[in-house]
Amino acid sequence: MSLDKKKKVRRVPKKNTNPPSVAPGLLQGNTSPSRDAYQFFAPCYDQTLAHVQWPRWSQYLLDVFSQFSHSTTATIYLLDMACGTGRLLENIASQTIGNNPENQGLGQWQFYGYDGSPAMLAQARQRSIPALFCQSKLEQPVLPPDWPAKWHWLTCTHDSLNYITDPNDLQGHFQWAATHLDTQGIYSLDIVSEENLLRNFDGQMRVFDLGPTRLVWRNIYHQADRLLVSRLLFRPRKGPVQEEIHVQRYWLKEELIQTARKAGLTVLASHGNYEARSRRDQDDLWNFHFGHA
Ligand SMILES: C[S@@+](CC[C@H](N)C(=O)[O-])C[C@H]1O[C@@H](n2cnc3c(N)ncnc32)[C@H](O)[C@@H]1O
């Protein structure tokens, strides 16, 4: 996730920097079987991350898509994986079916999204966009039978892929993507850079005053295991304090590329921070676009 660097940042005191005990189940994706790890974050997710420049991100993605997708189909099927509250789909919809002259000629669109969190999906479904949503996991997606079997564009943004922490699960994810990506389709994703984790997350605490709730967000990065553990504490004015723990893994660029290659996908383009001109190790997010090898 990219955090707003203007927000109040505090270093977590030294005594708190011991590795927190992470429940083993949390290392298998972000949700334990019985609990939605985004349950409390979902209603305030968009407000907390209001600084994200969605129109710019969407236009960058559309530019890459129009450059690399050679699909001649009349209707483009787009599936946003780990779609969260549906911000990306909303922006892409407004820039395509909203008749933005820059994107004319890209065809008709049908929008779909899945996410592991029912609470995030509940937010997405409140948007007035022509999109279908379902609950599924990144590791091995299972989609409704009446959804397209092949996708012209797969997306997975805002370091969602970093929630996969196991190499076999990452392999399973790419295997699914390769099987279900149209021969001319592209898969656009981003992953977090280690410099971003060290610079903006490790040992840092941020406080967000979200109307009736105060969110205290603490992060510890375990460099040896390449795991970021984020503890989000929601303190409502009334009622009990709630806590969520998110665990993400930093993937090396080479690991990502090799895992995709094993599944039969190759890199068509790579950039940083949703800018075609940028491609630096210190970029917060690394963008990759894969197609069939
Ligand atoms: C940082 S949010 C990004 C949401 C959205 N892609 C965006 O760009 O705003 C990460 C999302 O990944 C979802 N997620 C995390 N682990 C997942 C998994 N294993 N399977 C499916 N979704 C997952 C969370 O529920 C959350 O909505």
The ligand as a Tripos MOL2 file, in Angstrom:
@<TRIPOS>MOLECULE
LIG
   27    29     1     0     0
SMALL
NO_CHARGES

@<TRIPOS>ATOM
      1 C1         -4.2660   -3.0320   -0.2240 C.3       1 LIG1
      2 S1         -5.8500   -3.6240   -0.6070 S.3       1 LIG1
      3 C2         -5.9420   -3.2240   -2.3330 C.3       1 LIG1
      4 C3         -7.3390   -3.2070   -2.8560 C.3       1 LIG1
      5 C4         -7.4790   -2.7500   -4.2950 C.3       1 LIG1
      6 N1         -6.8120   -3.6230   -5.2190 N.3       1 LIG1
      7 C5         -6.9310   -1.3470   -4.4470 C.2       1 LIG1
      8 O1         -6.1190   -1.1490   -5.3530 O.co2     1 LIG1
      9 O2         -7.3550   -0.4600   -3.7060 O.co2     1 LIG1
     10 C6         -5.5600   -5.3470   -0.6130 C.3       1 LIG1
     11 C7         -6.8020   -6.1570   -0.9470 C.3       1 LIG1
     12 O3         -6.4010   -7.5000   -1.1220 O.3       1 LIG1
     13 C8         -7.3870   -8.3350   -0.5640 C.3       1 LIG1
     14 N2         -6.7230   -9.6020   -0.2730 N.ar      1 LIG1
     15 C9         -5.6910   -9.7940    0.5520 C.ar      1 LIG1
     16 N3         -5.3130  -11.0800    0.5280 N.ar      1 LIG1
     17 C10        -6.1290  -11.7080   -0.3420 C.ar      1 LIG1
     18 C11        -6.2160  -13.0350   -0.8110 C.ar      1 LIG1
     19 N4         -5.3870  -13.9620   -0.3700 N.pl3     1 LIG1
     20 N5         -7.1710  -13.3260   -1.7200 N.ar      1 LIG1
     21 C12        -8.0380  -12.3670   -2.1580 C.ar      1 LIG1
     22 N6         -7.9860  -11.0920   -1.7540 N.ar      1 LIG1
     23 C13        -7.0450  -10.7600   -0.8540 C.ar      1 LIG1
     24 C14        -7.8750   -7.5860    0.6580 C.3       1 LIG1
     25 O4         -9.1270   -8.0350    1.0820 O.3       1 LIG1
     26 C15        -7.8650   -6.1640    0.1280 C.3       1 LIG1
     27 O5         -9.1040   -5.8350   -0.4470 O.3       1 LIG1
@<TRIPOS>BOND
     1     1     2 1
     2     2     3 1
     3     2    10 1
     4     3     4 1
     5     4     5 1
     6     5     6 1
     7     5     7 1
     8     7     8 2
     9     7     9 1
    10    10    11 1
    11    11    12 1
    12    11    26 1
    13    12    13 1
    14    13    14 1
    15    13    24 1
    16    14    15 ar
    17    14    23 ar
    18    15    16 ar
    19    16    17 ar
    20    17    18 ar
    21    17    23 ar
    22    18    19 1
    23    18    20 ar
    24    20    21 ar
    25    21    22 ar
    26    22    23 ar
    27    24    25 1
    28    24    26 1
    29    26    27 1
@<TRIPOS>SUBSTRUCTURE
     1 LIG1         1 GROUP 0 **** ****
